[in-house]
Amino acid sequence: MKVLVVLAAMVIVGVAAPSRADTALPGLDALIARGELKVAMIAHDDPPMIVTDEDGKTAGFDARIAAAIASALGVKLVIVRTESTYDGVVDQVARGDADIAVSYLSTTVERARKVLFTRPYLTEKLTVLINRVEAAKENRRCPTQDEFIADLARVKVGVEDHTAFVGELLALNPDADLVTFPTSAKVVEALRAGDVSISFDGEIGTLQHLAEDRSLHIFALYCELPGWHEDIAVAVNGDQPALVPFIDLLLDRIHLSIENGEVTFIDAPWNSAR
């Protein structure tokens, strides 16, 4: 299984960059006058969403979304990558250290107490990797929802710390035997080492690990959890609510899609233009 990264040309048609003479909505005028949009992203790479290219610049799908937003506002894009966790990125926006975050962020009720969220620009399935040796011993297959909920308390489940997944898994089963790691790569390493029986992640993250290490297919069984998905959206500072409908309008035209392990940048400029 391979993650195919398809980068479509990102030409934003019908969204004119505002000039300094334009009168902006209250809430946008100060940002436009400042001339820059501060966008928070997690410090470590999380391909294909956030990567560092050979020139040391931030690239990937989230960087393209951020660039489109800054371009539509007519301001300079300033990417801030100082937080090591996804919850930390949310807190960064809540404090006002960044205007928005485009950082592969899941929407949760807990996070919505701190920041505003736009409409999702990506919806992905929730997935697991299961140690094939243990699965064979028990004649296991991909679990149903009920089986997975029971598994949470029966075996050790690896998950990236300070992500939305931790709270969501504990909500499913308060007795869940979770083992947290600083990155998803460390979770997969723990699965290989036998420190956990199951690794839990979003579809993109799991497929990326499988694409980077083909031997993982032999060692681990890939399963999509039926009926469960995660919405990924832009986090917005609560003092800048006017950014939400502005970005929502833009996300009507640009967003991401996943199909058969392929991540595609969708640019639909002719969305009901008159």
N, C-alpha and C positions, 0 to 999 in steps of 0.2 A: 504494500500500500504506500502510496507516495503523495506527499502534499505538493500540489502543483500551484505555484504562485503566478497568477496571471495579473499583470499590471496594465490596466487599460489606460489610454491617454486621458489625462485629467484636464479637460477643457471645460470650464464652467461658463456655460452660455446662458445669457439672460440675467446674470447677476452682475450688475455694474459696480465696479469699485467706487466708493464714494469719494468725491473730492473734498478738500478742506472747506470749500464754500458751501457744501451741502449742509442742510440742517438734519442732524441725526436725532433719532428718538432719545428721550431722556433715558439715561442708563447706557446708551451707546456713545453719546457725544463725548464723554470724558475719555473713554477708551480710545476713540478715534483721534481725539485731540492729542492724546499721549503718543499715538503713532506706533504702538506695539501691542501684541497679544501674547501674554505669558502663558505657555501651555506646559503643564506638568506631565511628565512621563516617568515610569519607573527607571531606576538607575541601571539595572542589568538588562541585557538584551533578552527579548522574548520573541524569537522569530516565529512566523513571518510578520508579526504585528509591529515589533520594535526591534530594529537592528542597527548596528553601527557599521557604516560602510568603510572601505579601505582608506578613505580620506579622513576618517574619524567623525564623520557627520551622521546624524540620526536619520535613518531611513526606515522603510517598511510601510505597511498599510496605515498604521495609526499616524505616522508622520505625514502621509498624503492627505488624510482627513484633516489634520491640523493645518497643513498648508492651504487647503481649500478654504477653510474658515477664515484664516488670516487674509487670504487674497480677496475674499468676498467683502470683508470689512475694509479693505484697502490699507492695511497696516502691516508692519514688519512682524514676522513670526519669531518669537524667542522661546526656545525649548529649554525647560528646566528639568534636569535629570539628577536630582540629589537624594530622593527617597528610595530606600532599599526594599520597601514592601508596598503592596497595593493599598492597604489601609492607610499607610503613611502618605501616599499620593492623594488620597481623599482628604486627609487632614490638612495637607498642604493647601489645597483649594479652599477648604473651610476657613483657614487662617487668613486667606487673602494673599498668600505668597505666590499664587498663580491665579490667573483669571478662570481658566478651565483646565481640565485634565482629559487628554485623549490617550488612554493608557490601558486598553484591554480591560476596562473596569466593568464588573458585574453590577447590576442595579440591585440594591437590597433596601429593606425598610430601615435598617440601622444606619446605613450610609445616607439615606434620604433625610434623616434628622439633621445632618450636617451640611449637605450640599443639595443643589437642585440637579435634576437629570433631564437630559433631552430625550427624545424618542430613541429607541435602539437603532444603531447603524449595523448591527450584526446580531443574529440569533444562532447559537450553536448548541449541539447536543451535549449531554453529559456522558462521560465515558469512563471505563476502568480498564486497567491491565491486570490480569490475574495470572499468578504463577502457574504455569502449565503442569508442573510436577504435582503440585498440591491438587490442582483441578482433576488430574488423571486419577489420583489416589481415591478421590471421592466421586469419581465419575461425574464431575461437574460440567456444566455448560454455562452459557451466558445467563446471568440471573434475571429473574423478573423483578419488579419493584419490591414486592414483599420479601423475596429471597435476599435481595441486596440489603434491605433494612435490617433483616435478621443477621446478615453477615457482618454488619457494622459492629455488633457486640460479640460476634463469635471469633473473628480473626482480626489481626492488626491491619489497619488501613492507613496507607501513607497519603499525606496531603500537604500542599504548600501552605506554610504558616502565614497568618495575617492576610488571608484571602477570604472572599465571601463563602468559599466552600466549607470552611471550618464550622461556622455557625449553622450553615444549611444542613450539614451532616449530623450535627448534634441535635438539631431540631427534628430530624427524622428519627433519631434514636439517641436519647440522652445517655445511654450506656455505651455509646460507640467507643471502641478502642482505637482512637486516632493517634497516629504518630506524625508529628509535624516536622517539616524540613524548610530551610530558607528558600529553596528554589524547587521548581518541578523536576529539574534534572537530578537533584539530590534524592527526590522521591523515587525516581526510576532506578537510581543506583542502589537504593535500599531494597527495592524489589528484587534486583539481581542478587544482592547479597543475602537475601532471605530474611532480612530484618522486618519486612512487612509482606503480607500475602497478596494485598491488593493495592494498586495505586489509583488515585482518583484525580481526574482533571477534566477540563473542557475538551471538546472535540479537536480544536486546532492544536492545543498543546500536546495531546496524546499522539495525534497523527504526525506532528513534527518530530517527536522522539522516534517514532517508527521509521520515518523517512531518513533520519540521520544515522540510525543504527539498524541495518537490515537484520542482524542476528537477533534483535529483540522479538521479531516475529516467531522465532523458534522457541524462545524462552517464555514468552508471555502470550496469553490469549486476550485479544482485543474485543471489547464488548461495548456496545452503545446501550445506555439504560433507557428502555422504552418509555415514552411519554414525558420525559424530563428534558428541559432545555434551560439555557441561560441567556439573558438579554445583556448585551454590551452597549453602553451608551456613554455620552460625554457628560462629565461632571462639571457643574458651573457654580461659581461662588455665589452665595445667597444674596449678596449685595448687588448683583448684576443680573436681575431676573429678565431684563430685556434681551439678553443673549439667548435665552432658551427658545423663544419662538423664531428668532432669526436663524439659529442653527438648525432647528427643526425643519424650517423651509428648505434649507440647503440639503438636509439629509433626505428630503423627498427626491432629490436628484442624484445624490451620491451616497453609496452605502456599499457594504460587503455582502457577498453571498458564498455559501459553502454547498457544494454538491459533489458527491462521490469523492470526498477528500480534496477537492479543488477549491481554493480560495480565490475569488474573483472580485476585482474592483468594478463596481457598476457605476457608470456615468450616463444618466438619462437626461440630457439637457432640455429636450423638448417635452417637458411634463406639463401639458395643458397650458401652453403659451398662447396669449391673445394680445 
